Amino acid sequence: MKSSSNGVLLLLLLSIVVASSIAKEIKVTYDGRSIMLNGKRELLYSGSIHYTRSPPELWPEILDKARRGGLNVIQTYVFWNAHEPEKGKFNFEGNYDVVKFIKLIQEKGMYVTLRLGPFIQAEWNHGGLPYWLRRVPKIIFRSDNEPFKKYMKEYVQMVVDKFKAEKLFAPQGGPIILAQIENEYNHVQLAYRALGDSYVQWAAKLAIETGIDIPWIMCKQKDAPDPVINACNGRHCADTFSGPNKPYKPFMWTENWTAQYRTFGDPPSMRSAEDIAFSIVRFFSKNGCLVNYYMYHGGTNFGRTTSAFTTTRYYDEAPLDEYGLQKEPKWSHLRDAHRAINLCKKPLLEGTPTVQKLNEFHQIVVYEKPGSDLCAAFLTNNHTKDAVTLKFRNQEYLVPPHSVSVLPDCKTVVFNTQTIVSQHSSRNFVRSEAANKVNWEVFTEPIPTTKEVPVDNKEPFELYDLLKDRSDYAWYTAGVELSPEDMPKKSTIAPVIRIMSLGHGLLAFVNGEFIGSDHGTHEEKGFGFEEAVNLKVGVNHISILAYTVGLPDSGAYMEHRYAGPKSIFILGLNTGTIDLSDSGWGHRVSLKGEKEQIFTEEGSKKFDWKKADGVGPAASWYKTTFATPEGRGPVAIRMTGMGKGQIWVNGKSIGRHWMSYLSRLKQPTQSEYHIPRVYLKEKENLLVIFEEERANPEKIEILNVDRDTICSYITDKHPPNVNQFASKKMKFHAVVDEAKPEAVLKCPNFKKVVAVEFAGYGDPTGVCGNFQPGKCDSSVAKKVVEQRCMGKDECSVPMDAALFPITCPENVPKVLAIQLKCSH
């Protein structure tokens, strides 16, 4: 415990020292090489973390992990529709306390890039634009349009004034060193023609005239007006970015996509730690001064905050996963990449680069300062399959495929982007013993007819405008009177209802009976619904529960997007097709349960609940209480057996679930949904679910989430850990007697090693969570690892043949594979 406590104290003191240095007034300037803070050149490692996507109680831990991962900048959007949901009514509280978030970043010793937007995209509802803006007469978003510019200017000035008052900008002693206006406007600029070109000029002028005296950037904006800096977004900006549009602007990368956000219906998305490391090392080796990971921590889209069809989970494959846990090896491999680049910092910022392009795939970049010992080299192999041996200054270096080797002294390889020496981990979802002893109750939403929702318009109202972003749901009601002559004369013929919808989805009821549901997709919002129906002589009641799954967040002319039922027909009648599209419709926004806040303790008492037994009706509410799960880690709910709807815990919405929309892999895109532990009470917790489809809640599980399975997989061909080297007073040197490969493992959250689940030396195979012994493994491997690791929060095992007596062919590379279990 002593060493752990000392380590925590050291980190605390370090953050206080760094934070105090940031608190001084800073003049931020730039040239063609880098950003400069009070005249000092900097290399900036940045990560996107959004205050809106995590509870404030989790911010300190998330930011601590970002800092330990080597970041010195945090990038965040400012979310207009979160802060001004109603015109003139502002909210900067709780999850939306952006001032508190920025001050905390400064306390942790990091800087801030502020992306003001006001359009942000970000897979956020309406791209961050408040819905009321859509209703402003004659408005055209993101163009040289006077109504839009009026409100955009007011919003930008409001935010700037608020942050100025809090002294958050660097020249005031605050942490904000860069600001962004607009977001990826080049994507839509051509659609607005001349009004797009003039809008870019106006937006840049607006930014500069705020007078905050820090550099402004525009991402993916080739024609960024001076002095605004154009920056790159993408996966490989070292190769795809043509560079700044003026030679006196630095190379900056505002979004290095760490994976890909998911929409419902998508299969999983991954991007390897090796590929990300390759991309950033290559960018810094080609004159880059700032790389931002989008996202470094994605978090959760709570409530109804996602854009159209986007999952509740956001960028779970980031270095910090949805729960704020370190995703290994991504987190630590990138941390090691930052350390390796920092060992080259002086040559990179003070040296002169030379580029030796050997051929299409192989390149050597050297930074040297004449008359000094400063020298750093980057050996690149851009071939995706074949390793290569590169000769550099009379030495040979084996460079794996699709990798860069980093030589801070032009001699010693301290890091290779393809060769992971840092630890791996496996995420575990563990069923809580305490939380899953539950009893379910059900209340079915009343299905309205024109009696409860009278006809108020000839045609169905457009859904976005009807909802005004107050709810996902709206009822549409109509009646159709049929005579005996209308009914089919053959028993083999049944009437069919056809609904053509602009999106996003609907549930259809005829005479109170659920007849089916359908929905569009992220790519094609519109769809056609058809289903056979039982009709009767007399008045038949048509009830449609139409819904949205978030508002659009991208593209031109967003103010002209539409959703909802467009045309409704009854086919197969003896007297022909009946068109109900303009025969009179009633409308009601929201559900009875929503209006009465059925998901709260008080609201739930207003309803007559029944015991849930098997599969329940469509459009039903389910309620139970569950005990707070054991431990102190993250909590999730697995929605097995359910279809689509929304989830509340103790009155707080944790987002939309959608289990019935399967990917091509025949699996839901997202099965587990984050319940922040801070949402839970000491003992009993209220869980309420609105379920649109017929479903059975009995298989729902409350889970504890951890990454307590940690692993290492290294070979005798791996380079030493970058921690074995340092640079002091311009002198690069090893800090150990003999630099060599070693397995270094550390338990998360101050836990300790309680079990060695696997240890193999020789030719073991597999991945973390599923290692298998080989044909010539050392018999003492587990004992050696137990001696070095058991009971410790951190341990190292050298790749030393003397520790592991073995009889394997000498020419076969030796592998050391370790899997440990951590616990409190």
N, C-alpha and C positions, 0 to 999 in steps of 0.2 A: 504493500500500500504506500510505503514511503516514496518509492520512485515515481509511482503514479501521481501522488500529490505534488511532488516537486515539479513533474512535467506540466501539470495543470497550472501551478503557480507561475512557472516560467512563461507559458502561453499567455496568461493573464497579464503579466508584467510587460511582455512584448507588445500585446495589443494596446496597452495603455500608452506605451512609449510611441508606437506608430500613430495612434489616434491623436496624441498630443501634437505630433508633428503635422498631421493633416489639419489640425485646428488653426494653424497659422494661416494668414492670408497668402494665397497662392496666385501668381500670375501665370495663366495658361496660354502658351503660344505654340506654334508649330512651324516646321519647314518641311522640305521634301524628304527628310529622313525620319523625323519622329515628332511626337508630342513632347513639349518641354514644360516642366513645372518649375517655376522660378529659374528658368534658364538651364535646368538640368534635364538631359534626355532620359526618357523612360521607355522600358518595354512593359506593355500593359496586357495582363492576362485577366480577361473579363468573363463573367457568367451571367446569363439572364435568370433572375429570380423575381417572381411577381408577388407582391405583397397580397394581392387579392386571392391568391390560390393556396394560401396556408393561413391557419389561425395565428394571430400575433404571438401566442404563447410558444409557437414553434419557430418563430423567426430567429431568436438567438442561436439555437442549436444548428439550424440550417446555415446561417451565416458563418458560424464557427467552422463548420465542415468545409465550407467554400474557401475560407481563408487557409485552413490547413491543407487544402488541395492545391494551394499555390496561387489563388486568385488575389489580385490587388484592386480589382474594379468589379462592381455589381451593376448590371444594366437592368433597368425596369421601365416599362411603359407607365404613363399616367392614364387612368381609365375614365374617360369623360362620363360615360353613362353610369358608372358606379358612383361618381361624385356629384353628378347633377341629373338624377333620374327624372326629376320634374323641373321644368324651366324655373330657374331662380331659387330652387331649393337644394341646398348642398349637404353632402354627407362625407365627412372625413373621419369617421369613427370606426372602431373595431378593425375588421379586416381591411377597411379602406383608409386607415390612418397612415397615409403615405409619408407624412412628416415624421412620425415616430419611426417608421421603417428606415428612412434615410438617415436620421440621427443615429439609429442603431448601427447602420453600416459604418458610419464614421467612428463610433465607439469601438467597433471591431477592427479598426485600422485600415479600412478600404475606401476607395473612391467610388463615385457614382457616374454612370452615363444615364441621363434622363431623356427618355423618348416621349416627347410631349404629344406627338401625333398632330392633330387630335384624332385622325383616323389611324388606327393601329393594326387592324386585322387581327393577328394574335389568336385566331380561332376563338375569339371572344364575341359574345352576342353583339350583332350589328357592327362589328369591327370597332367597338368602343364608342360609336356615335349614339347619343341618346335618342330614343324613339320619337320624342316630341319634335325633334329637328325635322323629321320626315314630313311633319304636318305643317311646316312653315310654307306659306303660299309662294309658288314659283321658285322653290329652292331646287338647285342641282348640286348634289354633293361633289366636293373636290374639284371644283372648276372655278373659272373666273366668273363667279355668280355672286351678285351683291348680297342676297340674303345669307348664303352660306358663309361668305367672307365676314359678314357682320358678326355672326355668332362664333365663328372660329376665332376671330380676333379677340372678342370678349372673353372667351374661354382661356386662350393662351395667356392673355394679360392677367386674368384672375389667378391662374396657377403661378405665374412668374411672381406676381405681387405677394402671394401667400408665402412662397419660398424665400423671397427677398426678406420679408418680415421676420422669417425664422433664421436668416443668415445662413442659408444652405448652399449658396454658390461659392466656388473656390476663392474668388477675390474677396469674399466676406469672411473667409475662414471656414467655409463649409466644404463638404466632400464632393459636390457636383463639379466635375471638370469638363464634361462634354454634354451637349444637348442635341436632340434630333427633332427636326420639324418634318412633318409628313412621313410617309412610309411606303417604299417600293412604288413610287408614283409612275415610273416608266412603264409599268405593266398596263396602265390604263390611259396614259397621256394622249396617245394617238386617237382614242375614241372621242376626245374633247377638242381635237384639232387646235386651232389658234387659241381657244379658251383654255386649253391645257398648258400650252407654252407660257401664256401670260400668267396663269395661276402659279406655276413654279417660281417665276420671278417675284410675284407678289408674296408668296409664302416665305421665300428666303429673306425678302426685305422686312416682313413682319418679324421674323426671328431676330434679325440683327438689331432692329429698332427697339427690342425689349431692353437692350442695354445691360445684359447680365455679364458681358465682358468675358465670355468663354467661347471656344470654338463651337460652331454649329455643324452638324452633319446631315446629309441626306443619303439614305441607303438605296442602292440600286438606282441612282439618278445620274446618268451619264453627263447631263448638262447642268449639274448643280452650279448655280450662280455664285461667283466670288462674293465673300470669302468662304462660303459654305463648302465643306469637304464631301466629295462623293465617296461612298464606301461600298464594299462588296457583301452580298449575301449568297450562300451556297455551301457546297461540300468541299470544293477544291479550288479556293480562290487564288492560290499560288499559280494555278495554271489557267483559270477561266477569267480572271480579272485583268482587264487591259490596263488598269492603274488609274490613278487620279487624273482628272481632266486638266490639271495644271501641274507643272513640275515642282512647284513650291508647296504642294499638298502631300501629306504622308499617306502611306499605304495602310488602310484600316479595313478590318473585316468585322462587320457588325453582327452577322449571323452565321456561325458555323454549326450546321444542323447536326445535333448529336444523335438523332434518329429521325423519326417522322411522326407527327401527330396522327392519331387514329380517328377515323369516323366509323360509326356503327356499320357493320358489314365488312369491314376490312380484316384481312389476316394480320398476324403480328408483324411488326416492323423492327428491324435491328440495324445498327451500324456498329462495326467493331471498334474496340479501343485502338487497335493497330492502325486502322484507316484514319481515325481522327488525329492520332498522334502524328502520322505521316503528313497529314494536311497542314497541321500547325507548324511543325518544325520546318517544313518546306516553305511556308509563308514567311516565317521569320528569317529564313536563310535568303529570301529574295526581297529583302528591304522592308518587310512588314514590321509595324511597331505596336499594333493592337489586334488581338483576336478575341472575339466574344463567342462563347458557347451558347447556342440557342437550342434547347434550354440547358442550363446547368442543373436546375431543379424545376420540374414542370408543376408538380403539385396536383391539385384537384379543382375541377370546375364545379364548385358547390352551387346548389340551387338551380337556377335556370340561366346560368351565365355562359354556357357554351354557344358557339356559333352553330349553324345548321348541321345537324347529324353528327357533331363532334362528341366523342365519348367524354364521360365524366373524368376519367383518368387522363392526365395530360403529360406527354413526354416521359413516360415511365422508364424509358431506356436511357435517360440522362445520367450523368455521373452520380447524382443523388436521385433516387427513384421517387415515385409518387409519395411515399411515406417519409421521405427525408433520409432514408438509409443509403449508405455508400454502396453503389453498384460496382462491384469488383469484377474484373480488373480495371474497368473504365476510369473510376475515380483515381486510383493510385497510379495507373500507367500515365495518365495525363499529369498528375502531380510530379511524377519523375521526369516527364518531358519538360515541364516548366523549370525544374531544377537544372536540367541539362542545358537548356537555353540560357538560363541565368549564369551558368559557368562561362558562357560565351559572351556575356553582356557587354563587357568593355570592348572587345574586338568588334562586335556587331555595331556598337554605337560610335566608336572612335576610329575604327579601321576603314581601309579602302577595300571594296569587294573586287574580286576577279572571278570570272566564270569560265570554267573549262568544260565545254560540252563535248563529251567523247563520242557520242552517237545519239541516236533517237531516244534511247532509254537511260543513258548513264551520264552523270554530270557531277562535277566537283566545284563547289563554291568555297572560296577562301576569303576571310577577312583578316587583313594585316595592317599594322601601323608601322610604317618605316621608322627605323631607329629605336624600336622597342621590342619586348618579348611578346607583345600582343599578337596572337594568331589563333584563329578558330576555323575549322573546316567542316563542311557538310558534304558527305558522300551519298549521292542519290542513285538508287536503282529503281527506275520507274517501270520495269518490266513486271507484269503481274504474276508470272509463273516461275521464272528462272532466277536463281541466285547468280551473283557475279563476283569475281575477285578483281578489285580495282587496285592498281598500283599508284601510290601517292607518296612522293618524297622518299623513294627507295624502300618503302614498306608495302606489303600486300595486305589488303583488308577484304574479308569475305562479307559482302553486303547481301542480305536476304532479298527476295523479290518484294517489290512495292514497299520500299523502306528507305529511310535516311539514317546513316550513322553519324553521330555527333562527336567531334574531336575538339574539345575546348583549347588544347595546346597544339593542335595540328599533328598530334602523335597518338593520343590515347582515346580509344572508344569508350565513352562513359554511358552511352545510351544508343539503342537502335529501336526505331519506331515499331518494327515488326516483332521484336523479341521481348516478351513480357517477363520481367523479373519480379514484378510486384505481385501481391497476393490476389487470389480469386475468391469469389464467395458464391453461395447459393441461397436464394430467398426461400424461406419456409412459411407456409400458411398452416398454423397448428390450431386444430379445433379446441376451443376453450371448454374446459370441463364445467366451469361455473356458469357460463353464460347461455348454454343451450338447453336448459331445462325450462321450456316455455309452453304456454298454452295460447293458441291463436283464436281470435274472434273476428267476425266479419260483418261489415255493413255494406249493402249494395246501393250504389248511387241510384236515385230514382230516375227513370227514363221519362223525360217530359214529352208532352204532345202539344198541339196548338192550344189546348185548354190552359196549360201552365205557361207556355211560351207563345203568345198569340202572334199571328202574322203581322209583320210590320214593314215589309218591303216586297215588291213584286218578284225580285230576283234574289238569290243568295248574296249576302254581303261578302266582300273580299275579306279574307281571314286576318291578314296582318292588321288592317285598319280597324277591323272589329275588335281584335284583342288589345291593340295598343300596348303590347308587351306586358300586360297585366297577368296573364295566365297562358298556359299552353293550350287550353281547351275552350271550345265554344260549341254550344248546341244549335243545330239548325232543325227546325220542325216544319212539317207540311202535312196536309191531308189530301187524300184522293178518294173520291166517291165512285164506287163501281156498281154497275147494275148486273143482273143475271146475264144479260147479253154480252157484257164485257169478258166474262170468265171463259177460259178455254173449254172447249167441248170434248177434248180428248184427255183421258187420264194420263197419257204419256207426255202431255205438254204442261209445263209450269211457267208462270210468269217469271221474268228476270228483271232485277233492278240494275241499271247501269249508271254509275256515277263517274263522270270525268272530273278529275281534281287537278289543280295546279300544285298540290302538295300541302303539307308533308305527309299526312296520313289521316285515316278516319276509321271509326267504328260505325256500323250501320245497324239500326234496329227498325223492325216493322211490327207495328202493333205490340210494342214492348218486348218483342223477342229479338235477341241478338242473332244476326244472320251472317256476320263476318267482318273482317277488317282487312285493310291493305295500306300500303305506304309507298312513297317514292324512295329515292336514294340520294346520296350526297351529290352525285353527278347529274341525275335526272330527278328533279323534285316532283314533277308531275307524273300521274299514273291513272289508270282506269280500273275501276272496281266493278265486278259483275258477280251476282249471286242469285240463285233461284230463291223465290219467296212464296210463302203461303199468304194469299190475299183472300179477302172475304167480300161478300156483297154488302154494300154500305160504305161507311167512311173507314179508310185505312190510314193509320198514322205512320208517317215516315219521320224517323228521328236519326239525325246524323251527329255524332260527336267527332268534330274535326279537330285536328291538333297540329301544332308546330313542334319542331325539335330544334329550337334556337333560330335566330334570325341570320340572314346572310352576312358574311364578313369580308367579301372580296368582289372585285370586278367593277366595271363602270356602271353608272346610273343605278346605284343600289336603291335609290328612292323610288325606282319604278319596278321593283320586284313584287310579285303577288303570290298568294297561296289560297287554298280553300276550294270547296266544291264549285264547279263552274256550270256544269250541265247535268241534269238528272232525268233519266227516262225509265219508263216501265215498258218492257218488251214482252211479246208472246201473248198478248191479250187477243181475244177473238175479234175485237173491233179495231185492232191495230196498236201501234206504239203511242203511248201517251208521253208527251214532253212536259215535265214538271218544272223546267228551268225558270219559267217566268209566271208560274201559277200562284205565287204568293208563299213567302217563307217567314217564319219567326226566328228570332235570334236571342241567345242568352250567353253571355261570357261567363266562364268559370264553372266549377262544379259546386254542388251544395256543400260537400265536405271542405273544399277550399275556403268558401265564404265564411263558414262557421269555424274555421281553423281546427278541424277534426284532429289534426296532428299534434295539438297541444293538450296538456292535462285538462284544462278547463273545457276546451272545445270538444274533446272526445266524450265528455260527460253528457253532451247534448244529444247523443245518438243512441239508438236502440241496437246494441251489438248482439250478435248470436254466435254460438260456438261454431267455429269453422270445422267443416267435416268433408274432407276430400277436395275435389276440384270445385272451386266456387264460380259464381257467375261472372261474366265480363263486367267491367266498370265497377269494381268492388274495392272497398277499403279493408285492410287487414291490420289488426292491432295485437300487440303482446307487450309484456315487460320482460327484460332480461337482466341478470346480475352482471355487474361490472367484471370484465375478464381479469384473470390473474395477471400479475406482472406490471411493468411500467411502460412497455413498448407500444408500438402502433397496433390499431385494431381495424379489422375489416369485416364486411358481411358478404358472404357468398350467396348469390341469389338463385341457387339451383331450384328448378321447378316453376320459376316465375317467367312472365312474358315481357311486358313493357310497362313502365310507369315511373313513379317517383318514390323516394325514400326519405323519411324524417326520423331523427333520433332526438328525443327530448325537445321537440319543436323546431329543431334546426334541420334544414334540407341539406342532404349530402349528395343530391343530384338525381339525374335520370338513370334508371336501369333499363336495359334492353337485351334480354337473354334470347328472345325468339328470333332475332335477326342474325342469322348465321353467316359466317364467311364461307368461302369455297372450301375451307378445311372442315366444314360442318361443325364449327365451334362458335360460341358467342365471341364477339370481339373483346368484351370485358365481362368477367364473371364476378370479380371481387370489387367491392366499393369501400372506399376509405371512410372510417368513422374516427375522426380525431379523438384521441383519448380525453382531450380537454372538454369535449362535448358531453362526457359521461359524468354521472353522479356517483356518489360514494357507493351506493348499493344498487337500487333498482332504476332501470332506464326504460322509457317509453319508446317503442318502435312502432311506427305507423307507415304503411305502404299503400299507395294507390296503385292498383293493378288494372290495366286496361283489358287484358285478355282473360280467358278462363285459365285458372292456375290454382296451384296447391302450395301453400307456404311451408308445408311440413319438412321439406328438405333444406330450408334455409339454415345457414350455419354462421355463427359468430366466431371469428378467428383471431388469434394472436399472430402478428407478423414479425419475423426477425430475419437477420442475415448472420446468424450465429454459426453457420457452417463456413469455415474459412479454409482456403487451400493454397498450395504453392505447386507449381510445375515448372522446373527449370532443368537445363541440361548443362553438361560441361562445356558446351559451345556458347553458352550465354555470356554476355558481358557482365562485369561486376555491377552491383547496385550503385546507382549514381550517388548515393549517400556516402560512399567510400571516398569521395573526392570533394575538394573545396577550392575556392579561389580567394586569396587574400592579398591585398596590396598589389594587384595585377599579377600575382604569381599563382598559377594553377598547380595543385599538388594533391597527392593521396593522403588521406587522414588515417589510414591503416598501414600496418607493416607490409602486408601483401594483399593487393586488391584481387579478389577472385569471386566467382559466382557463389551466391548463398540464398537460401530461402529465408525470407524475413516475413513473419506473420504477426498480426496484431488483432486482438479481439475488439469488437465495437463496443462503445458505450461503457467502458471501464469494466467489462466482464473479463473472466479468466478462463483459461483452457481447462476443461473438465474431462475431456476424452480425446485420445488420438484414434480417430475412426479409420484412418488408413495411413500407412507409411510404406513406401516402396522405393528401393534404389536398384537400378539396373535397367529393365525395360518395361516398367508398368505402363498401362494405357488408360485412356478415358478422360473424363472432365470432372470438374469439381462437383461433388455429389454422386459421382458414379465412376470411381477409379477401379481398375482391375489389375491384379498382379500379373507380371509377365512370366517369361520362361526362365529368367536368370536373376531373380530378385535376391537382394541381401536378406539373410535371415535375422539380422540384428537391427534392421531399419526402424522398426517400431520402438524398440527399446531405446535406441539413440534419440529418437524424437521425443519420447516420453521424458527422458532425463533432461532434455533441454527446454521443454515446453510446458509440461504439466504444472498447473497451479499458477502460471504466469499470465499476465495480460499481453505480453509481447515476448517473442523469442526469435532466434535465428539459428539456422542449421546450415553450416558451410557445405558446399559441394566438394567434399574431401574424400577421396577414395580410401584414405587410411581409416576413416570412421566406419566404412561399409565394406568389409571383406566380401568378395564376390568372385565368381568365375564366369566371366562373360568374354566374348571375343573382344580383343583390344581395339579393333577398328570401328566398333559400334559405339555411337555416342551414348553416354550414360545419362539416365533420367532420374531425378529425385522428385517424387510425388508425395505430397502430404495433405491430409485432410483432418482438421481439428474441429472439435465442438466447443463452443464458448457458452458461458452461463454466469449468472450472478451467484 
